[in-house]
């Protein structure tokens, strides 16, 4: 089972808000996730990212692959493999 760290879209139409989740790569974008590890709000003046560092590091150490966008967000938050 390939596990990915990716974004799940929530929020209203034209006002996106995302949750950073760990999910099986075969599940749809807003489908069932294994665990939620943070949020991303691109609507604020400077995009707001809140990530639980312990959980993110645990999943990265376990072999979960972040998507390109999530990898950039984690890098900006100071979390790397």
C-alpha positions in Angstrom: 0.0 0.0 0.0 1.5 3.3 -1.1 0.9 6.1 1.5 0.9 9.7 0.4 0.8 13.0 2.4 -1.5 15.3 0.4 -4.1 18.0 0.6 -7.8 17.5 1.1 -10.0 20.4 0.0 -12.6 21.7 2.4 -14.3 25.1 2.6 -16.7 27.0 0.5 -16.8 27.6 -3.2 -14.1 30.1 -4.3 -12.8 30.0 -0.7 -10.5 27.0 -0.5 -9.1 25.6 2.8 -7.1 22.5 2.9 -6.3 19.8 5.4 -2.9 18.1 5.2 -3.7 14.4 5.4 -2.0 11.0 5.2 -4.0 8.7 2.8 -3.6 5.7 0.6 -2.7 6.8 -2.9 -5.6 4.9 -4.4 -8.3 6.8 -2.5 -9.9 9.9 -4.0 -8.9 13.4 -3.1 -11.6 13.9 -0.5 -12.0 10.2 0.4 -11.1 8.4 3.6 -7.8 9.4 5.2 -5.6 7.6 7.7 -4.7 10.7 9.7 -4.9 14.5 9.6 -1.7 16.2 10.4 -2.3 19.9 9.7 -4.1 22.6 7.8 -3.2 25.1 4.9 -5.1 28.3 4.3 -4.1 30.1 1.1 -6.7 32.9 1.6 -4.8 34.9 4.2 -2.3 37.6 3.3 0.5 35.2 3.8 -0.6 31.6 3.4 -1.1 30.0 6.8 0.3 26.5 7.4 -0.2 24.6 10.7 1.4 21.2 10.9 1.9 18.8 13.8 5.6 18.2 13.4 5.7 15.0 15.4 3.1 13.3 13.2 4.7 14.7 10.0 8.1 13.4 10.9 6.6 10.0 12.0 4.9 9.5 8.7 7.9 10.7 6.6 10.1 8.2 8.6 7.6 5.5 7.9 7.9 6.0 4.2 5.0 8.2 3.3 5.6 10.2 0.2 4.5 13.9 0.2 3.1 15.4 -3.0 5.0 18.3 -4.6 2.8 20.9 -2.9 2.9 19.3 0.5 6.7 18.8 0.2 7.0 22.6 -0.4 4.7 23.5 2.5 6.6 21.1 4.9 10.0 22.5 3.7 8.8 26.1 4.4 7.6 25.0 7.8 11.0 23.6 8.6 10.1 19.9 8.4 12.2 17.7 6.1 13.0 14.0 5.8 
